[in-house]
Amino acid sequence: SIFQALFRLTDKSTTDGKILIDGVDINKISLNALRSNINIIPQFPVLFSNILRYNLRPFNYYTDEQLWDALEAVQLKTKINKLKEKLNTKVAEYGSNSSVATTHVNTKTDELIQKILREKFTNQTILTIAHRLNTIIDSDKIVIMRDGIIAEYGTPEELLPYSATFVFNFSFNLLIFVFN
């Protein structure tokens, strides 16, 4: 998959070509630096059997103040602050004891995620896999994959009016959308 290639989980000798992120060949970056600078927001959240603080910062990279700022940015600060134990609230595996965790990203949550990405990550490259048109309509570039091959590439303005594949793929295939 694309993400296996991005994280360099595939054998380089079995692939052709290069992957460039912001013009930089990912094979010229140390594996640790590459993986440390790529973050994933999965559709299905992964929560560990531990406290909320650990799930938000498993490697202690961030202060509690930074965690609260992040929770405020995603409109969860008030909800977490109401919990008796706050950041020390125990979380069951996969968040099964929490109403905070969801089994999928609904339209309202997707809209919030897109708003936060536009506001907080303006100088970041963001790769999104999506099925909803509204999720990626603000993207700079779009790549449509079919059977592991790039079928179409361009801006939303270029693809939407002229491409039956672009609209068709929303129902049937994973799409990759690139914000620059």
Secondary structure as GFF3:
##gff-version 3
##sequence-region A 1 180
A	DSSP	alpha_helix	2	6	.	.	.	ID=ss1
A	DSSP	three_ten_helix	12	14	.	.	.	ID=ss2
A	DSSP	beta_strand	20	21	.	.	.	ID=ss3
A	DSSP	beta_strand	24	25	.	.	.	ID=ss4
A	DSSP	three_ten_helix	26	28	.	.	.	ID=ss5
A	DSSP	alpha_helix	31	36	.	.	.	ID=ss6
A	DSSP	beta_strand	50	51	.	.	.	ID=ss7
A	DSSP	alpha_helix	52	56	.	.	.	ID=ss8
A	DSSP	alpha_helix	64	73	.	.	.	ID=ss9
A	DSSP	alpha_helix	77	81	.	.	.	ID=ss10
A	DSSP	three_ten_helix	86	88	.	.	.	ID=ss11
A	DSSP	beta_strand	90	91	.	.	.	ID=ss12
A	DSSP	three_ten_helix	93	95	.	.	.	ID=ss13
A	DSSP	alpha_helix	107	120	.	.	.	ID=ss14
A	DSSP	beta_strand	126	130	.	.	.	ID=ss15
A	DSSP	alpha_helix	133	136	.	.	.	ID=ss16
A	DSSP	beta_strand	141	146	.	.	.	ID=ss17
A	DSSP	beta_strand	149	154	.	.	.	ID=ss18
A	DSSP	alpha_helix	156	159	.	.	.	ID=ss19
A	DSSP	alpha_helix	164	172	.	.	.	ID=ss20
A	DSSP	beta_strand	175	179	.	.	.	ID=ss21
###
